Amino acid sequence: MLNRLDTAILRKLGVILGLAVGLAALVFALSLFLGTSQKWPILVGIGVIIALLILVFVPVWQVRNLVAEKPEDAQRKVELENETRRTIAQILGGVVILAGLYFTAQQVFLAREGQITERLTRATEQLGSDQPEIRIGGIYAFRRIAENSEDDFYPIVQILSTFIRENAPRDKTAEEYPSKSLYQDPNGIVVANVPADIDAALASLISLSQERDNGIGLDLHGSNLEGGAFGANGNYNPAYLFNTNLQYASLIKIKMPKADFTDSNLRGSNVIDANLSGASFESAQFNSATLQDSNLSGAYLRNTNLYEADLLRIDLSGANFEGAQLKRALLCGVDLRGAENLTQGQLDATEDGAQVMLPEGLVPPSQWEETDSMQGYRGYCHSG
């Protein structure tokens, strides 16, 4: 009889474990259904009731079919019942510990989410302030949140991008920027710096873009970013900068493959060591701009104005030059192999050129051998 009792208890321990797992699953399901932030007393009460029922009735049920033919068998039956109860209690204790850890983690998570929500609310209020310094504080608060909250990263990128578009539209004149400083360039042209709050938002987007291997989406179309600096190692994919004022802007060591600069003003800008492969510059203005050591392979330059632009060691292979203006442009170490719709007339209108790789059927214009404008560049054209 005792052997039968021992075998029975071993077989039915699995049932006890199953009940414990079922209890844990039930409490977890109820926590998801009811929510732990306000309903936890109900969950605790339900758990306690279920635990008591298991402790009282399961041990009795486990030994209900065992017959005590002798006094020592009756004693053994009681001992097995108590042993079962102790085993169940230990299992339930483990479940309680696990549940406690789960609920603690939930509370920590909810507390952190609450703090982030509060910080977002405060930053949003700061962003709407009339005082530039308060707006800048809100911008950097958004940046800190994005750096520490994966869920809020891209929404904050959108918020900062929208802030720039709404507060620095292209059709806004310099006089409408009370925080802008004005200065004259060497040619006497009045240039307006980017306002401090817009510059802070742009700098934050640059910093956030560097945290993503694939970059971030950047939508600043229709903005006035005259004199803006996009910072080294900025990574933007995709980038929407069509109809944007980027006069005198600095695009240095940035990654913007397939960016859209359609109808944008890039006069006097500096594009250095940049990846703009496949970008669209249709009808963009590059007058007097400097493009140096950059990849513009496959770029779309239909009706692009490159008047007096300096093109220094640029990869323009496969670019489309339909209707592009190259009058008085300077070409140095430029790769034009495979360029589409590039005509001899466009090349003849350039100021000078050296070490230029031309597509089949086109020849260097005569002035490339006669003018002195390349004296300071010829060594650079083929330097490593």
SULPEQUI-V391428 format. One record per backbone hydrogen bond with DSSP energy under -1.0 kcal/mol. CO is the residue of the C=O (numbers start at 1). NH is the residue of the N-H. Records with the same first field share a line. If there is no record, write none. Layout:
CO = NH  NH
This chain:
1 = 5
2 = 6
3 = 7
4 = 8
5 = 9
6 = 10
7 = 11
8 = 12
12 = 16
13 = 17
14 = 18
15 = 19
16 = 20
17 = 21
18 = 22
19 = 23
20 = 24
21 = 25
22 = 26
23 = 27
24 = 28
25 = 29
26 = 30
27 = 31
28 = 32
29 = 33
30 = 34
31 = 35
39 = 43
40 = 44
41 = 45
42 = 46
43 = 47
44 = 48
45 = 49
46 = 50
47 = 51
48 = 52
49 = 53
50 = 54
51 = 55
52 = 56
53 = 57
54 = 58
57 = 61
58 = 62
59 = 63
63 = 66
70 = 74
71 = 75
72 = 76
73 = 77
74 = 78
75 = 79
76 = 80
77 = 81
78 = 82
79 = 83
80 = 84
81 = 85
82 = 86
83 = 87
84 = 88
85 = 89
86 = 90
87 = 91
88 = 92
89 = 93
90 = 94
91 = 95
92 = 96
93 = 97
94 = 98
95 = 99
96 = 100
97 = 101
98 = 102
99 = 103
100 = 104
101 = 105
102 = 106
103 = 107
104 = 108
105 = 109
106 = 110
107 = 111
108 = 112
109 = 113
110 = 114
111 = 115
112 = 116
113 = 117
114 = 118
115 = 119
116 = 120
117 = 121
118 = 122
119 = 123
120 = 124
121 = 125
122 = 126
123 = 127
124 = 128
126 = 129
131 = 135
132 = 136
133 = 137
134 = 138
135 = 139
136 = 140
137 = 141
138 = 142
139 = 143
140 = 144
141 = 145
142 = 146
143 = 147
145 = 149
152 = 156
153 = 157
154 = 158
155 = 159
156 = 160
157 = 161
158 = 162
159 = 163
160 = 164
161 = 165
162 = 166
163 = 167
164 = 168
168 = 224
169 = 172
173 = 176
174 = 177
177 = 180
181 = 193
183 = 191
185 = 188
189 = 185
191 = 183
195 = 199
196 = 200
197 = 201
198 = 202
199 = 203
200 = 204
201 = 205
202 = 206
203 = 207
204 = 208
205 = 209
206 = 210
208 = 211
209 = 212
212 = 215
216 = 237
218 = 240
220 = 223
222 = 170
223 = 245
225 = 228
228 = 250
231 = 234
234 = 255
235 = 216
238 = 218
239 = 260
240 = 220
242 = 222
244 = 265
245 = 225
246 = 249
247 = 227
249 = 270
250 = 230
251 = 272
253 = 233
254 = 275
255 = 236
256 = 259
259 = 280
260 = 241
261 = 264
262 = 243
264 = 285
265 = 246
266 = 269
267 = 248
269 = 290
270 = 251
271 = 292
272 = 253
274 = 295
275 = 256
276 = 279
277 = 258
279 = 300
280 = 261
281 = 284
282 = 263
284 = 305
285 = 266
286 = 289
287 = 268
289 = 310
290 = 271
291 = 312
292 = 273
294 = 315
295 = 276
296 = 299
297 = 278
299 = 320
300 = 281
301 = 304
302 = 283
304 = 325
305 = 286
306 = 309
307 = 288
309 = 330
310 = 291
311 = 332
312 = 293
314 = 335
315 = 296
316 = 319
317 = 298
319 = 340
320 = 301
321 = 324
322 = 303
325 = 306
326 = 329
327 = 308
329 = 351  352
330 = 311
331 = 354
332 = 313
334 = 357
335 = 316
336 = 339
337 = 318
340 = 321
343 = 347
344 = 348
345 = 349
347 = 350
349 = 328
352 = 331
354 = 333
357 = 336
359 = 362
365 = 368
366 = 369
367 = 371
372 = 375
374 = 377  378
377 = 381
380 = 383
